[in-house]
Amino acid sequence: MVEEAATLGWREWVSLPGLGVEWMKAKVDTGARTSSLHASDLVMFERDGSAWVRFVIHPWQRSDLDAVEAEAALHETREVRSSTGEAELRPVIRTTVRIGGDIHTIDLTLTDRTDMKFQMLLGREAIRHRFMVHPGRSYATGKPPKSIRARNRETPE
């Protein structure tokens, strides 16, 4: 018997526990192969003979409030074609994402998404064989408490 996949809406609240991000909105993008995260202040460095990257995550849309500085081992660099058709070489990290009650390991490209509405995209590789996408729904896996959702709408002074 085939187990029915959980349903995602076109946008979901997710967590990145391995990077210290408790909540952020992500756009579910079946047109994107790899997931993408808005990261600023990228610094590549070496630790114990391995490549690492340090960066700042901005979990709230259009805001620098509650920014999180994170470090992760560099998994690889990958050429990614943006929605505008331009190719960009991006650092890729491997980390965990919590979607609803499920935690999965995914690849995330790090890039400047300043001009995008969502700080994170969940691409096909992250959801394949795990979720079905219902384009008419939002937040099918649940929402954080109202205090968190309100924090997302605050603007810096």
DRENZA-806929 format. One record per residue (C-alpha): residue in one letter; chain; x, y, z. Coordinates in nm, 3 decimals. Example, Ala and Ser with C-alpha at 12.3 -4.5 7.8 and 13.67 -1.06 7.14 Angstrom:
REM residues 2
   r   c        px        py        pz
   a   A     1.230    -0.450     0.780
   s   A     1.367    -0.106     0.714
This chain:
REM residues 157
   r   c        px        py        pz
   m   A     0.000     0.000     0.000
   v   A     0.132     0.346    -0.093
   e   A     0.140     0.598     0.190
   e   A    -0.037     0.923     0.100
   a   A     0.197     1.223     0.092
   a   A     0.127     1.522     0.315
   t   A    -0.006     1.832     0.140
   l   A     0.173     2.164     0.121
   g   A     0.026     2.494     0.013
   w   A     0.204     2.734    -0.222
   r   A     0.359     2.897     0.086
   e   A     0.445     2.742     0.422
   w   A     0.599     2.829     0.756
   v   A     0.922     2.632     0.805
   s   A     1.211     2.609     1.051
   l   A     1.582     2.563     0.991
   p   A     1.687     2.400     1.320
   g   A     2.046     2.339     1.211
   l   A     2.090     2.710     1.141
   g   A     1.909     2.849     1.446
   v   A     1.602     2.978     1.262
   e   A     1.281     2.889     1.445
   w   A     1.029     3.025     1.193
   m   A     1.027     3.175     0.846
   k   A     0.795     3.177     0.548
   a   A     0.896     2.979     0.240
   k   A     0.747     2.979    -0.106
   v   A     0.698     2.627    -0.239
   d   A     0.840     2.640    -0.591
   t   A     0.802     2.326    -0.801
   g   A     0.972     2.511    -1.087
   a   A     1.297     2.538    -0.890
   r   A     1.514     2.227    -0.858
   t   A     1.707     2.336    -0.552
   s   A     1.587     2.523    -0.246
   s   A     1.725     2.872    -0.196
   l   A     1.781     3.091     0.110
   h   A     1.836     3.465     0.132
   a   A     2.178     3.509     0.291
   s   A     2.382     3.825     0.330
   d   A     2.741     3.893     0.434
   l   A     2.869     3.563     0.291
   v   A     3.225     3.480     0.397
   m   A     3.401     3.165     0.279
   f   A     3.663     3.025     0.516
   e   A     3.846     2.707     0.602
   r   A     3.797     2.501     0.917
   d   A     4.001     2.187     0.986
   g   A     4.091     2.159     0.617
   s   A     3.730     2.188     0.493
   a   A     3.550     2.474     0.322
   w   A     3.287     2.654     0.530
   v   A     3.064     2.956     0.481
   r   A     2.946     3.214     0.734
   f   A     2.636     3.418     0.652
   v   A     2.344     3.613     0.795
   i   A     1.986     3.487     0.763
   h   A     1.697     3.734     0.767
   p   A     1.393     3.527     0.870
   w   A     1.135     3.802     0.831
   q   A     1.019     3.937     0.499
   r   A     1.144     4.288     0.417
   s   A     1.311     4.323     0.759
   d   A     1.649     4.289     0.929
   l   A     1.489     4.221     1.268
   d   A     1.601     3.901     1.443
   a   A     1.879     3.833     1.190
   v   A     2.071     3.512     1.265
   e   A     2.443     3.465     1.196
   a   A     2.507     3.107     1.089
   e   A     2.794     2.887     0.976
   a   A     2.778     2.568     0.773
   a   A     3.011     2.334     0.591
   l   A     3.018     2.408     0.219
   h   A     2.865     2.107     0.045
   e   A     2.948     2.229    -0.306
   t   A     2.911     2.524    -0.540
   r   A     2.647     2.496    -0.809
   e   A     2.553     2.699    -1.112
   v   A     2.190     2.802    -1.076
   r   A     1.980     2.979    -1.335
   s   A     1.761     3.245    -1.176
   s   A     1.402     3.320    -1.272
   t   A     1.539     3.595    -1.495
   g   A     1.749     3.338    -1.684
   e   A     2.088     3.451    -1.554
   a   A     2.334     3.187    -1.436
   e   A     2.499     3.237    -1.098
   l   A     2.753     3.023    -0.912
   r   A     2.612     2.974    -0.562
   p   A     2.741     2.811    -0.245
   v   A     2.535     2.508    -0.142
   i   A     2.498     2.388     0.216
   r   A     2.323     2.079     0.348
   t   A     2.100     2.140     0.650
   t   A     1.773     2.035     0.810
   v   A     1.431     2.186     0.747
   r   A     1.120     2.129     0.954
   i   A     0.799     2.140     0.756
   g   A     0.499     2.078     0.977
   g   A     0.605     1.794     1.205
   d   A     0.857     1.646     0.960
   i   A     1.232     1.713     0.958
   h   A     1.432     1.648     0.641
   t   A     1.787     1.711     0.525
   i   A     1.797     1.936     0.218
   d   A     2.045     2.124     0.001
   l   A     2.013     2.503     0.015
   t   A     2.175     2.750    -0.219
   l   A     2.273     3.079    -0.055
   t   A     2.204     3.394    -0.253
   d   A     2.082     3.752    -0.232
   r   A     1.701     3.745    -0.245
   t   A     1.660     4.107    -0.132
   d   A     1.423     4.189    -0.417
   m   A     1.213     3.874    -0.370
   k   A     0.898     3.854    -0.160
   f   A     1.006     3.533     0.015
   q   A     1.338     3.484     0.193
   m   A     1.332     3.113     0.111
   l   A     1.220     2.887    -0.171
   l   A     1.148     2.519    -0.118
   g   A     1.242     2.351    -0.445
   r   A     1.151     2.015    -0.597
   e   A     1.441     1.822    -0.443
   a   A     1.325     1.916    -0.090
   i   A     0.965     1.807    -0.140
   r   A     0.990     1.520    -0.393
   h   A     0.845     1.190    -0.265
   r   A     0.747     1.363     0.060
   f   A     0.474     1.614    -0.018
   m   A     0.201     1.699    -0.265
   v   A     0.151     2.067    -0.348
   h   A    -0.194     2.224    -0.356
   p   A    -0.149     2.561    -0.532
   g   A    -0.477     2.696    -0.393
   r   A    -0.377     2.651    -0.029
   s   A    -0.148     2.837     0.208
   y   A     0.009     2.715     0.532
   a   A    -0.135     2.363     0.502
   t   A     0.116     2.234     0.758
   g   A     0.016     2.493     1.018
   k   A     0.115     2.834     1.143
   p   A     0.325     2.952     1.435
   p   A     0.160     3.139     1.724
   k   A     0.011     3.482     1.648
   s   A     0.301     3.653     1.829
   i   A     0.547     3.503     1.575
   r   A     0.328     3.593     1.279
   a   A     0.300     3.951     1.412
   r   A     0.681     3.967     1.447
   n   A     0.708     3.885     1.077
   r   A     0.499     4.194     0.998
   e   A     0.696     4.438     1.214
   t   A     0.923     4.684     1.042
   p   A     1.255     4.805     1.182
   e   A     1.269     5.157     1.320
